[in-house]
Every structure is written in structure tokens, then in C-alpha cells.
Amino acid sequence: VYFPQGRPLSAAQAQKGLPESRPALRLTDRLYRNDLVVHADGERTLRFTDVSAGSGLDVRGYGMGAATGDFDNDGWIDLYLTRLGPDRLFRNNRDGTFADVSHRIGTHRARWGLSASFLDFDRDGWLDLYVGNYVDHRPGGDADCSTPTGVRNYCGPQRYLPVPDRLYRNRGDGTFDDVTAESQVASAYGRALGVVSDDLDGDGWVDIYVANDGDENQMWINQHDGTFRDEALLAGVALNHAGMAEAGMGVDAGDFDNDGDDDLFVTHLDNETNTLYVNDGSGFFEDRSARARLGAPSLPFTGFGARWLDFDNDGWLDLLAVNGAVSILQPLVQAGDPFPLHQPNQLFRNLGDGRFEDVGGRSGPAFALSEVSRGAAFGDVDNDGDVDVVVGNNDGPARLFLNEVGNRNHWLGLRLVGGEVPRDMLGARVGVFRSDGPPLWRRVGSDGSYASASDARVLVGLGRTAGVGRVEVIWPGGRVEEWTDVSANRWITLTEGTGRTLR
């Protein structure tokens, strides 16, 4: 687990607890190694060891977020760090250390990156990089803002000018070209906070969706020639159902209704609803936030990190959104709260009929906490067959939420790697075909949420059905393969070129 500008974990946190807040400590970027031990009886002991010192990642500065991907195709995950100031790219040295190679892509010229995504937009087998930038802000240049009662407060984004996002094309030799201009992704821009890459129109080429803070969102549709076109307004994902731009924070893409195409979920400011955009299969979307019962429950909260996850492994993607205000909450001020921004997080269970139910109130002590949550990363931390969550909090401890529910149902864990290059194949799509129910399609990606990077492995909930008929993979280059000898309730690796080719 890697935390930009993070506090050291307490002993309780390192052993999966939910401790109280700790006193302020010197902030540097922190790297923790997962030292999971699986005992002979199947019991698990989960520990994290702080390996920041000497890793090359214990850097200082104002870190914001992270993106992960193997940009040099050596089979080891590299790290891109967004910051207030120059972003940084770290190459994995394969020995527990990282080297700062930022100068190779010119990130020393970056301003304020928030969320980023590794993707292979030109299908040449090398991961490129899209960086969502926020506003033109320099240290010492803060505006002076306050509440109506005179209490100093954060300024809104409209006080600062937006700056264009950046797209870097991987040259395949360890260097990148800035292709922002020629790709046309700077032809429209806002104050970017959330970024996710996915094939949103079903043409086999990866696209890019950007959630902007108070501006129209962008949906960059890949034109297959190195350029993109913003089709967000035409597709129905630039604005909400009322034609209003919202304060987009976090974003994720996933097939919540099991119809074979990916839908979009965006978190927003309080007094705006979080928004569900449902894909009709041809790249056009409809705002169904109210119909899905996701709108009203989110109105009092400011959402940040979010992701589609099947927390109970019933075969339907649920939603988790972490919350924390950005403007002082007067009731908390009146109660004497020294940091009056905290809010509870939310977990929405997919009912399988297009609607969701807020189940956070009965999902254990993790959702009884009220904090100022921002980033959220997702993955099966203890490899027991369900999705766990790591939450980063503003002025508070990180939280590890271990899932104790999902492995009551059947599941299948998949890692998809290349045949010629041994890396996670970001941008691939995998479908699990069962004897009962529709196929379950999932995307392979580590991006999405807010300023966070998640496990690129895919965990598919199977419900009460243990049998898997076959698994089909659409690789980023367009090859389609299937596997039929697949057993449930375990993690397996599928390597490109080892399945039966369908096309």
C-alpha cells in the first residue's frame, strides 16, 4: 500500500485494526509491504511493514494521488505520483526500490495533477499516460475566503483558472512524448478531479472519461488514429439530467446491470446528487440517479473516492463512496468541532433490478466512522475472495476496511497478463459465463475513484453458483480468447495466447 503524503500506520493499523487518530507527525510519502501469511488451516495473518526508508519513495512535498502501471513492460508495477507542483514518475527497480525518471516525460513542467490513468490508447502494446490537472495554483497564491459568519473557509474552484490535462504517448524505449496537442485532448478542459479509461462506446479502443469540478465533463472517444473527440455532451455525460454542470470528484466505470456495457458513476458536492449514467450499449447514456435511488441519499454529502465492487459476491456490482466536506459544516462548528468537515461513508447494495439500497448503517463499524475521506483504493488485500478497501483521510489516519462478507458466496479471481510482455493487461475485458444468469463482464484497470490506484486484478462474484462454463477475454489489441477449464473460489492467472482463440 502506498500513501502520498501519508502518516505512518500505527501497530493496530498494520494489523488490520481501526485505531483512533494519532498526533500529527512529519508527513512523507509512505510505502507498506503486505506481509500476508496464509496458515495451513487457511487462516490468514495480515501485516504491513513500512519499507519507505531506502525505497526511493519516501519523498516530501504535497502529494495528491497515484496511478500504477508497468510502463516499461518488465513485469513490475511502476508508479506515477500527482502533486501540487511537478508530478513524478517512479520506475520499479525490481529490488524493492524505485528510481525517479520524471525528466523522461517532462512532468517537471506539470502544475497540479490530481488523478491519472495508464492506458494503451494506440494499441501498440505500451502503456501511455493521461493526467487530469486541476487549476492554475501556486504556493502562496491562495485567495482569502470565509463563511457568511466570518470563519475562514476553503475557496471554491471558480476562484482559480482551469488548466488542460496532459496525454503522454509511450515510445517503447523508456521515454514518453507529450501528445496533448496533436491528440486534441486539450481542445476542451475543466478542473479535472476524476479520470477513468475504458471502452465506453464498444468499438474495441479505449476511451477516457474526465469528471470536472464545476465544469462540463469530458468523454474523449478514441478515433483510432492517435486523436480523440469529446463526445460527452452528445453522449449525455457532460451534464446531469437537468442540464447542469456539477462538481465532479470521483468516477468509475463498470457494468452494474450486467448487460455487457460499462456504466459511469460520478461523486459530487453536497446539495448535488451523485450521478449514475447508464450506457445503452452504443455509447449513449442516461442519467438514472433518481430512479436507481442513488440521488437523494447522497444529497447531504460530498463524495470523493468511489468504485463499482461486488462486496457480497452475488454477481451484481455494488457501489462504495467515501465522503468528506470541502466547506465548513455549521452544525459541527456550533458543536465545537475543531475540524468541521467530517461525514460518514456510504455503501450501496445493488438489488439487481436497476435500484440500490444504502446498507452502510448495517455494514459494521467501518461505516459508523465519520471522517474527512478523500481517496479510496480497492482490492483483495488478504486474498480471501472479496474486495477490501483502503481509505485515505484528510487530517486523519488511513483506514483499511476488511471485507468479511463476500466470501460467503462463490467467486473467481483473475489476473490477466500479456503473453509477450508479462504485465497486467490494463484495458482488457473479461466475461465469466455461468449456467444461470447473464455473463458477467468486468474491465481490467487500476484507475478510477479519486486520486487513487487500485488492484488491477479482477474479482467476479458468482453468488450461489460454483460452476463456471467458460471465461472469455477481449485483449487490448483486439484478440479474443476463451478458457473452459476454470474452477471457482480461487485466484488464477490467464496469459494471452494460452486460451482458445475465438477471433
Secondary structure, 3 states (H helix, E strand, C coil): CEEEEECCCCHHHHCCCCCCCCCCCCCEEEEEEECCEECCCCCEECCEEECCCCCCCCCCCCEEEEEEECCCCCCCCEEEEEEECCCEEEEECCCCCEEECHHHCCHHHCCEEEEEEEECCCCCCCCEEEEEECECCCCCCCCCEECCCCCEECCCHHHCCECCCEEEEECCCCCEEECHHHHCCCCCCCCEEEEEEECCCCCCCCEEEEEEECCCCEEEEECCCCCEEECHHHHCCCCCCCCCCCECCCEEEECCCCCCCCEEEECCCCCCCCEEEEECCCCCEEECCCCCCCCHHHCCCCEEEEEEECCCCCCCCEEEEEECCCCCCHHHHHCCCCCCCCEECEEEEECCCCCEEECHHHCCHHHHCEECEEEEEEECCCCCCCCEEEEEECCCCCEEECCCCHHHCEEEEEEEECCCCCCECCCCEEEEECCCCCCEEEECCCCCECCCCCCCCEEEEEECCCCCCEEEEECCCCCEEEECCCCCCCEEEEECCCCEECC
